[in-house]
């Protein structure tokens, strides 16, 4: 019988329209707010501006996800934390001073 590994962290890599869930939620909240703006101030210029804004936001979020824009959502802390003493002096300089 074939055994399958249980993968519990599937939500971490879930993608909708090429965006992670958090960025997709941001995009959908922007779409809902845009719909409210269109409903309460109905004009062709408003519709055009709202559509361009949402398209621009989608493009920016996909570039953020791919890492093409300088800002990145990386880890704040390093993978390893060490209590080793950090020597400010370079190895070559310390070796030349001994001679």
C-alpha distances in whole Angstrom, upper triangle without the diagonal:
4,6,10,13,16,19,22,25,24,28,29,28,29,31,33,36,35,36,35,35,38,40,39,40,43,44,43,46,48,47,48,51,52,52,54,57,57,57,60,62,61,63,62,62,60,57,57,58,55,52,53,53,49,48,50,48,45,46,47,43,41,43,43,39,39,42,45,47,48,47,44,41,40,40,43,42,41,38,40,43,45,48,49,53,53,56,58,60,59,58,60,63,63,63,66,68,67,69
4,7,10,13,16,19,22,21,24,26,25,25,28,30,32,32,33,31,31,35,36,35,37,40,40,40,43,45,44,45,48,49,49,51,54,54,55,57,59,59,60,59,59,57,54,54,54,51,49,50,49,46,45,46,44,41,42,43,40,38,40,39,36,36,38,41,43,45,44,40,38,37,36,40,39,38,35,37,40,42,45,47,50,51,53,55,57,55,55,57,60,60,60,63,65,64,66
4,7,10,13,16,18,18,22,23,22,23,26,29,31,30,31,29,29,32,34,33,35,38,38,38,41,43,43,43,46,48,48,50,52,52,53,56,58,57,59,58,58,56,53,53,53,50,48,49,48,44,44,45,43,40,41,41,38,36,38,37,34,34,36,39,41,42,41,38,35,34,33,37,36,35,32,34,37,39,42,43,47,47,50,52,54,53,52,55,57,57,57,61,62,62,64
4,6,9,12,15,14,18,19,19,19,22,25,28,27,27,25,25,28,30,30,31,34,35,34,37,39,39,40,43,44,44,46,48,49,50,52,54,54,55,54,54,52,49,49,49,46,44,45,44,41,40,41,39,36,37,37,34,32,34,34,30,30,33,36,38,39,38,34,32,31,30,33,33,32,29,31,34,37,40,42,45,45,48,50,52,51,51,53,56,55,56,59,61,60,63
4,6,10,12,12,16,17,16,18,21,24,27,25,26,23,23,26,28,28,29,32,33,33,35,38,38,39,41,43,43,45,47,48,49,51,53,53,54,53,53,51,48,48,48,45,43,44,43,39,39,40,37,34,35,36,32,31,33,31,28,28,30,34,36,36,35,31,29,28,27,30,29,29,25,28,31,33,37,38,42,42,45,47,49,48,47,50,52,52,53,56,57,57,59
4,6,9,10,13,14,15,16,19,22,25,24,24,21,21,24,26,26,27,30,31,30,32,35,35,36,38,40,40,42,44,45,46,48,50,50,52,51,51,48,46,47,46,43,41,42,41,37,37,38,35,33,34,34,31,29,31,30,27,28,30,33,35,36,34,30,27,26,26,28,28,28,25,27,30,33,36,38,41,42,45,47,49,48,48,51,53,53,54,57,58,58,60
4,6,6,10,11,11,12,16,19,22,21,20,18,18,20,23,22,23,26,27,27,29,32,32,33,35,37,37,39,41,42,43,45,47,47,49,48,48,45,43,43,43,39,38,39,37,34,34,35,32,29,31,31,27,26,28,26,23,24,26,29,31,32,30,26,24,23,22,25,25,25,22,25,28,31,34,36,39,39,42,44,46,45,46,48,51,50,51,54,56,56,58
4,6,8,9,11,12,16,18,22,21,20,17,16,18,21,21,21,24,26,26,27,30,31,31,33,35,36,37,39,41,41,43,45,46,47,47,47,44,42,42,41,38,37,38,36,33,33,34,31,29,30,30,26,25,28,26,22,24,26,29,30,31,29,25,22,22,21,24,24,24,22,24,27,30,33,35,38,39,42,43,46,45,46,49,51,50,52,55,56,56,59
4,5,6,8,9,13,16,19,18,17,13,13,15,18,18,19,21,23,23,25,27,28,29,31,33,34,35,37,38,39,41,43,43,45,44,44,41,39,40,38,35,34,35,33,30,30,31,28,25,27,26,23,22,24,22,19,21,22,26,27,27,25,22,19,18,17,20,21,21,19,22,25,28,31,33,36,36,40,41,44,43,44,46,48,48,49,52,53,54,56
4,5,6,6,10,13,16,15,14,12,11,14,16,16,17,20,21,21,23,26,26,27,29,31,31,33,35,36,37,39,41,41,43,42,42,39,37,37,36,33,32,33,31,28,28,29,26,23,25,25,21,20,22,21,18,19,21,25,26,27,25,22,19,19,19,22,23,23,22,25,27,31,34,36,39,39,42,43,46,45,46,48,50,50,51,54,55,56,58
4,5,5,9,11,15,14,12,9,8,11,13,13,14,16,18,18,20,22,23,23,26,27,28,30,32,33,34,36,38,38,40,39,39,36,34,34,33,30,29,30,28,25,25,26,23,21,23,22,19,18,21,19,16,18,20,23,24,26,23,20,17,18,18,21,22,23,22,25,27,31,34,36,39,39,42,43,46,45,46,49,50,50,52,55,56,57,59
4,6,9,12,15,13,11,8,8,10,12,13,14,16,18,19,20,22,23,24,26,28,29,31,32,34,35,37,38,39,40,39,39,36,34,34,33,30,29,30,28,25,25,25,22,20,21,21,17,17,19,17,13,16,17,21,21,22,20,17,14,14,14,17,19,20,18,22,24,28,31,33,36,35,38,39,42,41,42,45,46,47,48,51,52,53,55
4,6,10,13,11,10,7,9,11,12,13,15,17,17,18,21,22,23,25,27,28,29,31,32,33,35,37,38,38,39,38,38,35,33,33,32,29,28,28,27,24,23,24,21,18,20,19,16,15,17,15,12,14,16,19,20,22,20,17,14,15,16,19,21,21,20,23,26,30,33,35,37,37,40,40,43,42,43,45,47,47,49,51,53,54,56
4,7,10,9,8,6,7,10,11,10,12,15,15,16,18,20,20,22,24,25,26,28,30,31,32,34,36,36,37,36,36,33,31,31,30,27,26,26,25,22,22,22,20,17,19,19,15,14,17,16,13,15,17,20,22,23,21,19,16,18,19,22,24,24,23,27,30,33,37,38,41,40,43,44,46,45,46,49,50,51,52,55,56,57,59
4,6,6,5,5,6,10,10,8,11,13,13,14,17,18,18,20,22,23,24,26,28,28,30,32,33,33,34,33,32,30,28,28,27,24,23,23,22,18,18,19,17,14,15,16,13,11,14,14,11,13,16,18,19,22,20,18,16,18,20,23,25,26,25,29,31,35,38,40,42,41,44,44,47,46,47,49,51,52,53,55,57,58,60
4,5,5,6,7,10,9,7,10,12,11,11,14,16,15,17,20,20,20,23,25,25,26,29,30,30,31,29,29,27,25,25,24,21,19,20,19,16,16,17,15,12,14,15,12,11,15,15,12,14,17,19,20,23,21,20,18,20,23,25,28,29,29,32,35,38,42,43,46,44,47,47,50,49,50,52,54,55,56,58,60,61,63
4,6,8,10,12,10,8,11,13,10,11,15,15,14,17,19,19,20,23,24,24,25,28,29,28,29,27,27,25,22,22,22,19,17,18,17,14,13,15,13,9,11,13,11,9,13,14,12,13,16,18,19,22,21,20,19,21,24,27,29,31,30,34,37,40,43,45,47,45,48,48,50,49,51,52,54,55,57,59,60,62,64
4,7,9,12,10,9,12,13,12,13,17,17,16,19,21,21,22,25,26,26,28,31,31,31,31,29,29,27,25,24,24,21,19,19,18,15,14,15,13,10,11,12,9,7,10,11,9,10,13,14,16,19,18,17,16,18,21,24,27,27,27,31,34,37,40,42,44,42,45,44,47,46,47,49,50,52,53,55,57,58,60
4,6,8,6,6,9,10,9,11,14,14,15,17,19,19,21,23,24,25,27,29,30,30,30,29,28,26,24,24,23,20,19,19,17,14,14,14,12,9,10,11,7,6,10,9,7,9,12,14,15,18,16,14,13,16,19,21,24,25,25,29,31,35,38,40,42,40,43,43,45,44,46,48,49,50,52,54,55,57,59
4,6,6,6,9,10,11,12,14,16,16,18,20,21,23,25,26,27,29,31,32,32,33,32,31,29,27,27,25,23,22,22,20,17,17,17,14,12,14,13,10,9,12,11,8,11,13,16,16,18,16,14,12,14,16,19,21,23,23,26,29,32,35,37,39,38,41,41,44,43,44,47,48,49,51,53,54,55,58
4,6,5,6,9,10,10,12,14,15,16,18,20,21,23,24,25,27,29,30,31,32,31,31,28,26,27,25,22,21,22,20,17,18,18,15,13,16,15,12,12,15,14,11,15,17,19,19,21,19,16,14,16,18,20,23,24,24,28,30,34,37,39,41,40,43,43,46,45,47,49,51,51,53,55,56,58,60
4,5,5,6,9,10,11,13,14,15,17,19,20,21,23,25,26,28,29,30,31,31,30,27,26,26,24,21,21,21,19,16,17,17,14,13,15,14,11,12,15,12,11,15,16,18,18,19,16,14,12,15,16,18,21,23,23,27,28,32,35,37,39,38,41,41,44,44,46,48,49,50,52,54,55,56,59
4,5,5,6,9,10,11,12,14,15,17,19,20,21,23,25,26,27,28,29,28,27,24,23,23,21,18,18,18,15,13,14,14,10,9,12,10,7,9,11,10,9,12,14,16,15,17,14,13,12,15,17,19,22,24,25,28,30,34,37,39,40,39,42,41,44,44,46,48,49,50,52,54,55,56,59
4,5,5,6,9,10,10,12,14,15,16,19,20,21,23,25,26,26,27,26,26,23,21,22,20,17,16,17,15,12,13,14,11,9,12,12,9,10,13,12,11,14,16,18,18,20,18,17,15,18,20,22,25,27,28,31,33,37,40,42,44,42,45,45,48,47,49,51,52,53,55,57,58,60,62
4,5,5,6,9,10,11,12,14,15,17,18,20,21,23,24,25,27,27,26,23,21,22,21,17,17,18,16,13,15,16,12,11,15,14,11,13,16,15,14,17,19,21,20,22,19,18,16,20,21,23,26,28,29,32,34,37,40,42,44,43,46,46,49,48,50,53,54,55,57,59,59,61,64
4,6,5,6,9,10,11,12,14,16,17,18,20,22,23,24,25,25,24,21,20,20,18,15,16,16,13,11,13,13,9,10,13,12,9,12,15,13,13,17,18,19,18,20,17,17,15,19,21,22,25,28,29,32,33,37,40,42,43,42,45,44,47,47,49,51,52,53,55,57,58,60,62
4,6,5,6,9,10,10,12,14,15,16,18,20,21,22,23,22,21,18,17,17,16,13,12,13,11,8,10,10,7,7,10,10,8,11,14,13,13,16,18,19,18,20,18,18,17,21,23,25,28,30,31,34,36,40,42,44,46,44,47,46,49,49,51,53,54,55,57,59,60,62,64
4,5,5,6,9,10,11,13,14,15,17,19,20,20,22,22,21,18,17,18,17,13,13,15,13,9,12,13,11,10,14,14,12,14,17,17,16,19,21,22,21,24,22,21,20,23,26,27,30,33,33,37,38,42,45,47,49,47,50,50,53,52,54,56,57,58,60,62,63,65,67
4,5,5,6,9,10,11,12,14,15,17,18,19,21,22,21,18,17,18,17,13,14,16,13,10,14,15,11,12,16,15,13,16,19,18,18,21,23,24,22,24,22,22,20,24,26,27,30,33,34,37,38,42,44,47,48,47,50,49,52,52,54,56,57,58,61,62,63,65,67
4,5,5,6,9,10,10,12,14,16,16,17,19,19,18,15,14,15,13,10,11,12,9,7,11,11,9,10,13,13,12,15,17,17,17,21,22,22,21,23,21,21,21,24,26,27,31,33,35,38,39,43,45,47,49,47,50,49,52,52,54,56,57,58,60,62,63,65,67
4,5,5,6,9,10,10,12,14,15,16,17,17,17,14,12,13,12,9,9,11,9,7,10,12,10,10,14,15,14,16,19,19,19,22,23,24,23,25,24,24,23,27,29,30,34,36,37,41,42,46,48,50,52,50,53,52,55,55,57,59,60,61,63,65,66,68,70
4,5,5,6,9,10,11,13,14,15,17,18,18,15,13,16,15,11,12,15,13,10,14,16,13,14,18,18,17,19,22,21,22,25,26,27,26,28,26,26,25,29,31,32,35,38,39,42,43,47,49,52,53,52,55,54,57,57,59,61,62,63,65,67,68,70,72
4,5,5,6,9,10,11,12,14,16,17,16,13,12,15,13,10,12,14,11,10,14,15,13,15,18,18,17,20,22,22,23,26,27,27,25,28,25,26,25,29,31,32,35,38,39,42,43,47,49,52,53,51,54,53,56,56,59,61,61,62,65,66,67,69,71
4,5,5,6,9,10,10,11,13,13,13,9,9,11,10,6,8,11,9,8,12,13,12,14,17,17,17,19,22,22,23,25,27,26,25,27,26,27,26,30,32,33,37,39,41,44,45,49,51,53,54,53,55,54,57,57,60,61,62,63,66,67,68,70,72
4,5,5,6,9,10,10,12,13,14,10,9,12,12,8,10,13,12,11,14,16,15,16,19,20,20,22,24,24,25,28,29,29,28,31,29,30,29,33,35,36,39,42,43,46,48,51,54,56,57,56,59,58,61,60,63,65,65,67,69,70,71,73,75
4,5,5,6,9,10,13,15,15,11,11,14,13,10,13,16,14,13,17,18,17,19,22,22,22,24,27,26,27,30,31,32,30,32,30,31,30,34,36,37,40,43,44,47,48,52,54,57,58,56,59,58,61,61,64,66,66,67,70,71,72,74,76
4,6,5,6,8,10,12,12,8,9,12,11,8,11,14,12,13,16,17,16,18,21,21,22,24,26,26,27,30,31,31,29,31,30,31,30,34,36,37,41,43,45,48,49,52,55,57,58,56,59,58,61,61,63,65,65,67,69,70,71,74,76
4,6,5,5,8,9,10,7,6,10,10,8,10,13,13,13,16,17,17,19,21,22,23,25,27,27,28,31,32,32,30,33,31,33,32,36,39,39,43,46,47,50,51,55,57,59,60,59,61,60,63,63,65,67,68,69,71,73,73,76,78
4,6,6,9,12,13,10,10,13,14,11,14,17,16,16,19,21,20,22,24,25,25,28,30,30,31,34,35,35,33,36,34,35,35,38,41,41,45,48,49,52,53,57,59,61,63,61,64,63,66,66,68,70,70,72,74,75,76,78,81
4,6,10,13,13,10,11,15,14,13,16,18,17,18,21,22,22,23,26,27,27,29,31,31,33,35,37,36,34,37,35,36,36,39,41,42,45,48,50,53,54,57,60,62,63,61,64,63,66,66,69,70,71,72,75,76,76,79,81
4,6,10,10,7,9,12,12,11,14,16,16,17,20,21,21,23,25,26,27,29,31,31,33,35,36,35,34,36,35,36,36,40,42,43,46,49,50,54,55,58,60,62,63,61,64,63,66,66,68,70,70,72,74,75,76,78,81
4,7,9,7,7,11,12,11,13,16,16,17,19,21,21,23,25,26,27,29,31,32,33,35,37,36,34,37,36,37,37,41,43,44,48,50,52,55,56,60,62,64,65,63,66,64,67,67,70,71,72,73,76,77,77,80,82
4,5,5,6,9,10,11,13,14,15,17,19,20,21,23,25,26,27,29,31,32,33,35,36,35,34,36,36,37,38,41,44,45,49,51,53,56,57,61,63,65,66,64,66,64,67,67,70,71,71,73,75,76,77,80,82
4,5,5,6,9,10,11,12,14,16,17,18,20,21,23,24,26,27,29,30,32,33,35,33,32,35,34,36,37,41,43,45,48,50,52,55,57,60,63,64,65,63,65,64,66,66,68,69,70,72,74,75,76,79,80
4,5,5,6,9,10,11,12,14,15,16,18,20,21,22,24,26,27,28,30,32,33,31,30,32,32,34,35,39,42,42,46,48,50,53,55,58,60,62,63,60,62,61,63,63,66,67,67,69,71,72,73,76,78
4,5,5,6,9,10,10,12,14,15,16,18,20,21,22,24,26,27,28,30,31,30,28,31,30,32,33,36,39,40,44,46,48,51,52,56,58,60,60,58,61,59,62,62,64,65,66,68,70,71,72,74,76
4,6,5,6,9,10,11,12,14,15,17,18,20,21,23,24,26,27,29,30,29,28,31,30,32,32,36,39,40,43,46,47,50,52,55,58,60,61,58,61,59,62,62,64,65,66,68,70,71,72,75,76
4,5,5,6,9,10,11,12,14,15,17,18,20,21,23,24,26,27,29,27,26,29,29,30,31,35,38,39,43,45,46,50,51,54,57,59,60,57,59,58,61,60,62,63,64,66,68,69,70,73,74
4,6,5,6,9,10,10,12,14,15,16,18,20,21,22,24,26,27,25,24,26,26,28,29,32,35,36,40,42,44,47,48,52,54,56,57,54,57,55,58,57,60,61,61,63,66,66,67,70,72
4,5,5,6,9,10,10,12,14,15,16,18,20,21,22,24,26,25,23,26,25,27,27,31,34,35,38,41,42,45,47,50,53,54,55,53,56,54,57,57,59,61,61,63,65,66,67,70,71
4,5,5,6,9,10,11,12,14,15,17,18,20,21,23,24,23,22,26,25,26,27,30,33,35,38,40,42,45,47,50,53,54,56,53,56,55,57,56,59,60,61,63,65,66,67,69,71
4,6,5,6,8,10,11,12,14,15,16,18,20,21,22,21,20,23,23,24,25,29,32,34,37,39,40,44,45,49,51,53,54,51,54,52,55,54,56,57,58,60,62,63,64,67,69
4,6,5,6,9,10,10,12,14,15,16,18,20,21,20,18,21,20,22,23,27,30,31,34,36,38,41,43,46,49,50,51,49,51,50,52,52,54,56,56,58,60,61,62,65,67
4,5,5,6,9,10,10,12,14,15,16,18,20,19,18,21,20,21,22,25,28,30,33,35,36,40,41,45,48,49,51,48,51,50,52,52,54,56,56,58,60,61,62,65,67
4,5,5,6,9,10,11,12,14,15,17,18,17,17,20,20,21,22,25,28,30,34,35,36,40,42,45,48,49,51,48,51,49,52,51,53,55,56,57,59,60,62,64,66
4,5,5,6,9,10,11,12,14,15,16,15,14,17,17,18,20,23,27,28,32,33,35,38,40,43,46,47,48,46,48,46,49,48,51,52,53,54,56,57,59,61,63
4,5,5,6,9,10,10,12,14,15,15,13,16,15,16,17,21,24,25,29,31,32,36,37,40,43,45,46,44,46,45,47,47,49,51,51,53,55,56,57,60,62
4,5,5,6,9,10,11,12,14,14,14,17,16,16,17,20,24,25,29,30,31,35,37,40,43,45,46,44,46,45,48,47,49,51,52,53,55,57,58,60,62
4,5,5,6,9,10,11,12,11,11,15,15,15,17,20,23,25,29,30,31,35,37,40,43,44,45,43,45,44,46,45,47,49,50,52,53,54,56,58,60
4,6,5,6,9,10,10,10,8,12,11,12,14,17,21,22,26,27,29,32,34,37,40,41,42,40,42,41,43,42,45,46,47,49,51,52,53,55,57
4,5,5,6,9,10,10,10,13,11,11,12,15,19,20,24,25,26,30,32,35,38,40,41,39,41,40,43,42,44,46,47,48,50,52,53,55,57
4,5,5,6,9,9,10,13,13,12,13,16,19,22,25,26,26,30,32,36,39,40,41,39,42,41,43,42,44,45,47,48,50,51,53,55,57
4,5,5,6,5,6,10,10,10,12,15,18,21,24,25,26,29,31,34,37,38,40,37,39,38,41,39,41,43,44,46,47,49,50,52,54
4,6,5,6,6,8,7,7,9,11,15,17,20,21,23,26,28,31,34,35,37,34,37,36,38,37,39,41,42,44,46,47,48,50,52
4,5,8,9,11,10,8,9,11,14,17,20,21,21,25,27,31,34,35,37,35,37,37,39,38,40,41,43,44,46,47,49,51,53
4,6,8,11,11,9,11,12,16,19,21,21,22,26,28,31,34,35,37,35,37,36,38,37,39,40,42,43,45,46,48,50,51
4,5,7,8,6,9,10,14,16,19,19,20,24,26,29,32,33,34,32,34,33,35,34,36,37,38,40,42,43,44,46,48
4,7,9,9,12,13,17,19,22,22,24,27,29,32,35,35,36,34,35,34,36,35,37,38,39,41,43,44,45,48,49
4,6,7,11,13,17,18,21,22,24,27,28,31,34,35,35,33,35,33,35,34,37,38,39,41,43,43,45,47,49
4,6,10,11,15,16,19,19,22,25,26,29,31,32,32,29,31,30,32,31,33,35,35,37,39,40,41,44,46
4,7,9,12,13,16,18,20,23,24,27,30,31,31,29,31,30,32,32,34,36,36,38,40,41,42,45,47
4,6,9,11,14,15,17,20,22,25,28,29,30,28,30,29,32,31,33,35,36,37,39,41,42,44,46
4,7,9,12,14,15,19,20,23,26,28,29,27,30,30,33,32,34,36,37,38,40,42,43,45,47
4,6,9,10,12,15,17,20,23,24,26,24,27,27,30,29,31,33,34,35,37,39,40,42,44
4,6,7,9,12,13,17,20,21,23,22,25,25,28,28,30,32,33,34,36,38,39,40,43
4,7,10,12,12,16,18,20,21,20,23,23,27,27,29,32,32,33,35,37,38,39,42
4,7,8,8,12,15,17,18,18,21,22,25,25,27,30,31,30,33,35,36,37,40
4,5,7,10,13,14,17,16,19,20,23,23,24,27,28,28,30,33,33,34,37
4,7,10,14,15,18,17,20,22,25,24,25,28,29,29,31,34,34,35,38
4,6,10,11,14,15,18,20,22,22,23,26,28,27,29,32,32,33,35
4,7,9,12,12,16,18,21,21,22,26,27,26,28,31,31,31,34
4,5,9,10,13,16,19,19,20,23,24,23,25,28,28,28,31
4,6,9,12,15,18,19,20,23,24,22,24,27,27,27,30
4,6,9,12,15,16,16,20,20,18,21,24,23,23,27
4,6,9,12,13,14,18,18,16,18,21,20,21,24
4,6,9,11,12,16,15,14,17,19,19,20,23
4,6,7,9,12,12,10,13,16,15,16,19
4,6,9,12,11,10,14,15,15,17,20
4,7,9,7,7,10,12,11,13,16
4,6,5,6,9,10,11,13,15
4,5,5,6,9,10,11,13
4,5,5,6,9,10,11
4,5,5,6,9,10
4,6,5,7,9
4,6,5,7
4,5,6
4,6
4
